[in-house]
Amino acid sequence: MWISVALFGYAALTAVLTPMVLTRARWQVHYPRCALGLWIAAFATGIAALLAATVNAVALAAGVTGHRVSGMVAIGLSTFGIIVVSAVIALTLTSAEGVVDAQTVNVRALLSVPHRAEQRAGYILYTCRSDEMVACSIPGRDRAVVISEGLARTLTDEQLDAVVAHEWVHLSQRHYLAMRLADINAASLPVLPAAQGLKRATAFLVELIADDAAARRLGPAPVVSALNRLAEVHGDPAMALRAERLSSRS
């Protein structure tokens, strides 16, 4: 019985403490891959602990005979575990459905605009005929990077290559899965401010990881230049900070 209690306790601690630690840690800016890996590991082990605790409690409830107090505690623990696991599964399915629906709408909207397609190694590059500043990645069976002609006109060829490389990293490293986990965590703990903070931190971490990978592939100069240009166009201080971060490391 104490094993189930300990496992439930660990799952609760990972759900509460992990967001608090990672949203307050400054080192994550310098080591985004490590920070993201720790967060995913904590999430995975927390879920595993929850499942193990529930299975253990159900087994205890089924096996306890003749001891009323122990039986009631075991039944209570197993009931609690089943409710929590069911809630997590429901939130996961709901979150997944919402993300897929939103993604489908966005993809259809993007590809309804006249565009040209170019097959590249591992993905399709779509260039849409739009004056909007667009750059995004589309996961799935036919992975794609989408840019707009407006973006292409604004950036130099080297800067545009840096943006495309950045978006390809999101696809190749499956950053959309990390964002899905953050969505589930935030949905599971809506009253915990750190859970929403972790969602924002995850979004920022995947951008830093993509910046670093693109800089390793093309060199930091075009990535820094692209970020500074986009910061200027969009008035986005976060992009300027990302550029400054890369410059300080090169």
C-alpha positions in Angstrom: 0.0 0.0 0.0 2.8 2.4 0.8 4.3 1.8 -2.6 1.1 3.2 -4.2 1.2 6.2 -1.8 4.8 6.9 -2.7 4.2 6.6 -6.4 1.1 8.8 -6.2 3.2 11.3 -4.3 6.0 11.3 -6.9 3.5 11.8 -9.7 2.0 14.8 -7.8 5.4 16.3 -7.1 6.5 16.1 -10.8 3.2 17.7 -11.8 3.6 20.6 -9.4 7.4 21.1 -8.9 8.6 20.5 -12.5 6.8 23.5 -13.9 7.9 25.7 -11.0 11.5 24.7 -11.4 11.7 25.0 -15.2 9.9 28.3 -15.4 12.2 29.9 -12.9 15.5 28.4 -14.1 17.7 30.9 -16.0 20.2 28.2 -17.1 17.6 26.8 -19.5 18.3 29.7 -21.9 21.8 28.5 -22.3 20.9 24.7 -22.3 17.5 24.5 -23.9 17.8 20.9 -25.1 18.8 19.8 -21.5 15.9 21.8 -20.0 13.4 20.4 -22.5 14.7 16.8 -22.0 14.4 17.1 -18.2 10.8 18.4 -18.5 9.8 15.6 -20.8 11.5 13.0 -18.6 9.7 14.3 -15.5 6.4 14.2 -17.4 7.0 10.7 -18.6 8.1 9.3 -15.3 5.2 11.1 -13.5 2.7 9.4 -15.8 4.5 6.1 -15.4 4.4 6.5 -11.6 0.7 7.3 -11.8 -0.1 4.2 -13.8 2.1 2.0 -11.6 0.4 3.3 -8.5 -3.0 2.7 -9.9 -2.2 -0.9 -11.0 -0.6 -1.6 -7.6 -3.6 -0.2 -5.7 -6.1 -2.2 -7.8 -4.1 -5.3 -7.2 -4.1 -4.6 -3.5 -7.9 -3.9 -3.5 -8.5 -7.2 -5.3 -6.3 -9.2 -2.9 -7.2 -7.7 0.5 -9.5 -10.0 2.5 -10.5 -9.9 6.1 -8.9 -6.6 7.0 -11.5 -3.9 6.7 -9.3 -0.8 7.1 -6.6 -2.0 4.6 -9.3 -3.0 2.2 -11.0 0.4 2.4 -7.7 2.3 1.9 -6.7 0.1 -1.0 -10.1 0.6 -2.7 -9.9 4.3 -2.1 -6.4 4.5 -3.6 -7.4 2.4 -6.6 -10.6 4.5 -7.2 -8.5 7.7 -7.0 -6.0 6.3 -9.4 -8.6 5.2 -11.9 -10.3 8.6 -11.8 -7.0 10.5 -12.3 -5.8 8.2 -15.1 -9.2 8.5 -16.8 -9.1 12.3 -16.5 -5.6 12.4 -18.0 -6.6 10.2 -20.9 -9.7 12.4 -21.5 -7.6 15.6 -21.4 -5.1 14.0 -23.8 -7.7 13.0 -26.3 -9.5 16.3 -26.1 -6.2 18.3 -26.5 -5.1 16.1 -29.4 -8.4 16.5 -31.1 -8.3 20.3 -30.7 -4.7 20.5 -32.0 -5.4 18.3 -35.0 -8.6 20.2 -35.9 -6.7 23.6 -35.6 -3.8 22.2 -37.6 -6.1 20.9 -40.3 -7.8 24.3 -40.6 -4.5 26.1 -40.7 -3.0 23.8 -43.3 -6.1 24.1 -45.6 -6.0 27.9 -45.2 -2.3 28.1 -46.1 -2.5 25.7 -49.0 -5.7 27.2 -50.4 -3.5 30.2 -51.4 -1.8 29.7 -54.8 1.6 28.3 -54.1 4.5 26.4 -55.6 6.0 23.3 -54.1 9.6 22.1 -54.1 10.6 18.7 -52.9 13.6 18.8 -50.5 15.3 16.1 -48.4 12.8 15.0 -45.9 10.1 17.6 -46.5 8.2 19.8 -49.1 8.9 23.5 -49.2 5.7 25.5 -50.1 6.1 29.1 -51.2 2.7 30.8 -51.0 1.7 33.8 -53.0 1.0 36.1 -50.2 2.3 39.5 -49.0 1.9 38.3 -45.3 5.0 37.4 -43.4 4.6 33.6 -43.0 7.0 30.9 -42.0 5.8 27.7 -40.3 6.2 23.9 -40.3 3.5 21.3 -40.9 4.0 17.9 -39.2 2.4 14.7 -40.5 3.0 12.1 -43.1 3.9 14.7 -45.8 6.0 17.0 -43.7 6.3 20.6 -45.1 7.7 24.0 -44.4 5.6 26.9 -45.6 6.9 30.4 -46.4 5.4 33.3 -48.1 6.6 35.5 -51.0 6.2 38.5 -48.7 8.8 36.9 -46.3 11.0 36.0 -49.2 11.0 39.6 -50.5 11.8 40.9 -47.0 14.8 38.6 -46.3 18.0 38.0 -48.2 18.6 34.5 -49.6 20.9 33.6 -46.7 18.4 34.9 -44.1 15.5 32.9 -45.8 17.6 29.8 -45.8 18.1 30.3 -42.1 14.4 30.6 -41.5 13.7 27.4 -43.6 16.4 25.5 -41.7 14.9 26.7 -38.4 11.4 25.4 -39.4 12.9 22.1 -40.6 14.4 21.6 -37.1 10.9 21.9 -35.6 9.8 19.0 -37.9 12.8 16.8 -37.6 13.0 17.0 -33.8 9.2 16.7 -33.4 8.8 19.8 -31.4 5.1 19.7 -31.9 5.0 16.7 -29.5 6.7 18.7 -26.8 4.1 21.4 -27.2 1.4 18.8 -27.0 2.7 17.6 -23.7 2.8 21.1 -22.4 -0.8 21.6 -23.5 -1.9 18.5 -21.6 0.0 19.6 -18.5 -1.6 23.0 -18.6 -5.0 21.4 -19.2 -4.5 19.0 -16.3 -3.5 21.8 -13.8 -5.5 24.8 -15.0 -5.3 26.5 -11.6 -1.6 26.3 -11.3 0.1 29.4 -12.8 3.4 27.4 -13.3 1.6 25.0 -15.6 0.7 27.9 -18.0 4.2 29.2 -17.5 5.7 25.9 -18.5 3.6 26.0 -21.7 5.1 29.4 -22.6 8.6 28.2 -21.6 8.3 25.1 -23.8 7.3 27.2 -26.8 10.4 29.4 -26.1 12.7 26.5 -25.6 11.9 24.8 -28.9 12.6 28.2 -30.6 16.0 28.3 -29.0 16.8 24.7 -29.9 15.8 25.4 -33.5 18.0 28.5 -33.5 21.0 26.6 -32.3 20.5 23.7 -34.8 20.1 26.1 -37.7 23.2 28.0 -36.5 25.2 24.8 -36.4 24.1 23.9 -39.9 24.5 27.3 -41.6 26.7 29.2 -39.2 25.4 31.8 -36.7 25.6 34.8 -38.9 22.6 34.2 -41.2 20.5 33.1 -38.3 21.3 36.2 -36.3 20.8 38.4 -39.3 17.4 36.8 -40.0 16.3 37.1 -36.4 17.3 40.8 -36.2 15.5 41.6 -39.5 12.3 39.8 -38.4 12.5 41.6 -35.0 12.8 44.9 -36.8 9.8 44.1 -39.1 7.5 42.6 -36.4 8.7 44.8 -33.6 9.3 41.6 -31.6 11.8 42.0 -28.8 11.9 38.2 -28.2 13.5 37.7 -31.6 16.1 40.4 -30.9 16.9 38.6 -27.6 17.3 35.3 -29.5 19.7 37.0 -31.9 21.7 38.6 -29.1 21.9 35.2 -27.4 23.4 33.6 -30.6 25.8 36.5 -31.1 27.1 36.2 -27.6 27.8 32.5 -28.1 29.6 32.8 -31.4 
